[in-house]
């Protein structure tokens, strides 16, 4: 990647973190994003609030998990980001956040079922919950990768949510929609429970999502 393209990617990462904060998907220094850069990745630094982030603060991690000296400390979740990018060649960016309703369901151990057709943005008929593991651990990285198998989003038990996509913009859109679907499901539970779509209906929706939007 050229220096110009890398600079643009770093700027987009800052913009993504600020957008997450502005849209209520994140608060304070929680949450993090990453993007593929060659054989390695760029990831947000640990403990820096969005308003203080700069493109130069993004941390490069090499394909061998090396972190060159002179950079800020990477997000505590960098291993999870790296494992996803390493095992999912279709993924170019990862967004992890602690959005309120997704986190409520994650803390309750409740997957998001086929409550609305837009659940399909996750790549499946439901949004699974990855079992709990300590933040920043190799165990968490392995568990989240498994939960994301063939999907673009998952909840993380007692933690938050994660979304993956080819680009940062798409990953952010998915994370925002997962939060909306979590809120819809949470609301349905409060008034007696949802009327779920059938497997056949969701299968048709997932096929349609394959050609949804503008051709690139």
N, C-alpha and C positions, 0 to 999 in steps of 0.2 A: 504494500500500500504506500502511495506517495505521501510525503510530508503534508501536503495540502489536504489530502483526504483524511489523514489521521487527525489533523487539527480540526476538521469539520466534525469528525466522529466524537472527539473529545467535547466539543461544544454541544453536540446533540445530547450527550450524556448529562451535561449540566442542565440543559433545558428540560430533559426528561425528569430529573430529580425535582426540579422546581415545579414542573407541571404536576407531579404526584402530590406535592405539598399543597399547591393551589387548589387542586380538585378534591382534597380531603382524603386521598388514598394513604397518606403518610403524615406523621407528626414528628417534629424534632429530628433526631438523627437516626431514627429507625428506618429500615428499608435500604435497598441498594440496587444498583443496576450494573450490568456488564455488557460488553460487546466484543465480538470476535475481532482480533487484529492479527492477521497472518496466522501463524501457528499458535499464537498465544492469545491473550485477551487484555482489554482494559477494564478495570473495575473501580467503582467509587471508593474513596478512602474511608477509613473508620472514624466515626465520631465527629464528622464535619457537617454542620447544618446546611441545607440547600442554599441559603442566601450567601454563604461564605465559600461555596464551591467555585472553582475556576477550572478551565480546561486543563491547565498544567497539573492540577491536583489529582487527575485520574491516574491510577496506578497500573503499570504494565506488569503482567505476570507471564513468564515464558511457558512454552509448551512442556518444559520439564519441571514446572512449578517454581522456577527460580524467580526471585524478585530483586531486580537490580538495586544496588545501593543508591541512596540519595533521594528516594521517593518517600512519600507519606506511607504510613502503615495502611495496608489494604483493608477493606471491609472484613469483619470477622467471618463472613459467609463466603469468602473468595473460593474456598474449596468446592462448595456446592455449585457455584457458577462455573468453575473450571470443569467439573465432572459433567455437567450438563452439556457444555459446548464440546467437550471431548467425545461424548457418546452420542450426540445428536448433530450430525453434519447438516441437517436441515435448519438448525437454529443458528441465528447470528446475534441474537440479543436476548437478555434475561432481565426481567423486572420482578423484584421481590418487594412486597409491601405489607403493612399491617392495617389494611383498610378495615373499618369498624365491623361491618356486618359479616364479611368473610372471616374475620378473626373470631367473632362470636360463634359462628358455626364450627370453625376449627377447634375452638375450646370446648364445644359440646360434642365433638366427634361426629358431626353430621355432614355427610356429603351433600352437595346440591343436586337434587334429582331433576327429572325432566319437567320442571315446573313451568317453563316457558321455552319457546323454540330457540331463543337466543342463548340458552345454555350450550347450544351447539358450537359456539365460538371456541369452546374448550377443546374441540376435536373429538368429543364423545357425547353420549346421551346423558351424561352426568359429570359432575366435578368431584373426583375422589378426594379423600383425606389421607395424606401421608402420615404414618404413625409418628409419634413423638420421638425426637432425639435432641440432645443438647445443641444449642445454636453453635455454629462454627465447627462442628465435629465432622470427622470423616463418615461416621454413622449417618448423620443427617444428610450428607451429600448422597450417599448410596440410596437411602430411603426415598429421597425426593426424586432422584433419577428414575427409580423403579415406578413410583407413582405417576410420573409423567410419560411413561412408556406409550408411545403412539398418541399422546395428547399435547395440548398447548397450555394447559393450566391445571393446577391442583391446589387444594388447601393443605396447610401444614399444621398438624395437631398442636393445639396450645401455642400457636405461633402467628400464623398469618396466611398469605397466599403467594403463589408464584406463577408467572406467565412467561412463555417463551414464544419466539417468532423469528422470522428472518431479519426483521429490522426493529429498531427501538420504538419507532412509531406504532408498529403493529403490536408489539408486546405491551406497550402502554395501553392501547385500545382494548386489548384482551383483558388486562388487569382491571380496567375501569368497568368493563361489561360484567366481569365476574363479581365485582363488588355490587353492581346493580342487581344481578341475579340472586346474590346472597341476601340482599335487602328484600327482594320480592318474596323469596322463600321464607325468610324470617317473618315477614308480615302475614303470609298465608298461615304459618304455624300459629300465629297469635289469634287468628279468627277461625280456627277449627281444622286447618290443614288444606293442602293444595289438591287440585284435580289434575293429576299428572298426565302428560302425553304418553301414548303407547310406544312400545319399541318400534313398531312399524312406522308410526308417525315420525319418530326421531330419525329412523333410518332414511326416510325421504328427505327430511330437513338437512341431514349431513351431506347427502348427495347434492342438494341444491346449493349448500354452502360452498361446495367445490367449484362452482362457477359464479359465485356471487361477487359483485363489485366490478371494477374496471379491469380489463385485461392489461397486463404489464408488458 
